[in-house]
Amino acid sequence: MDNKPLEGVKCIVSTCAYNKDGNKCTADSILVEPKHAHTSDDTDCSTFKPLR
C-alpha cells in the first residue's frame, strides 16, 4: 500500500485503517459485495480494515 488515495472513492468510515485525509480511501483496491445486491443498503465494503 502506497497511501495514495483512490481517485473518486470517498470513505466516511472513521474506524477504517484506509480512511485518510478528508475521507479518502488509501487501499490498493476495494471490493464491494455481495454479487447480487439490489440496493446500496445490500452492499458492504469487504476491504474494511479496522484501526489498530
URGINOR-V968777 format. One record per pair of residues at least 24 apart in sequence whose ideal C-beta (glycine too) atoms are under 8 Angstrom apart, sorted by the first residue. I is the first residue (numbers start at 1). GAP is how many residues later the second one is. If there is no record, write none. Layout:
i,gap
I,GAP
I,GAP
This chain:
i,gap
1,25
1,26
1,27
2,26
6,24
11,34
13,32
13,35
15,35
15,36
16,32
16,33
16,34
16,35
17,32
17,33
17,34
17,35
18,29
18,30
18,31
